[in-house]
Amino acid sequence: RMDDGSGEGAGPAAGGFEKPGGLCTGSTDGKIQLWSAELEVGACFDLASLGGVSKTVQSVNWDFANHKILIGSWSSEVFEMNDIEGFDINDGPVVQGHFEHRLFGLSVNPANGTEYVTVGEDKTVRIWDTETHTLKTMSVLDTMAHCVSWSPDGELLAVGLGYKPGGFGPGAKRQRKDGAFLILQRSDLT
């Protein structure tokens, strides 16, 4: 049994915690549902309203006393939502990272050593800040990325595209842009 902080054990139920005020559940369609202690339907929120990469809820935890719901998404983003109005308490994920298969490219900005870029099979390009340990900007591509490098002035990125997921063999499928590359501007990743 799990302890919900009240001193009494509470078991997990449908992806949430039973609380003195009820139950919170999350589902693969992105819905976060609150239930009363009598299991009557309460407020319903949508993960899509928080603007993450994935709209699939993996895990939820309801802090009933402080009116907060912690939501873990399939795309490795954790959001904190108000349980009354459904707004994003932090205006973005509390933490996030690459989420599908592997991270492949990593490069430090030669003009700014506190900035680095990563790319991976999750089809994202992400610029990070080493001092604040936060994501500065992100862009979703239409195919996997395998490598990345900065221009000498740190204003442009070259992103190598494509990869065979699962390695080599009869089950491996080529990406439609294998061998292609993109040149992106650091400022907005376009």
Helices and strands as residue ranges (DSSP letters): E 2-3, E 9-10, E 12-13, E 16-19, E 22-26, E 31-35, E 41-46, G 47-50, E 57-63, E 68-73, E 78-82, E 103-108, E 115-120, E 124-129, E 134-140, E 145-150, E 156-161, E 181-185
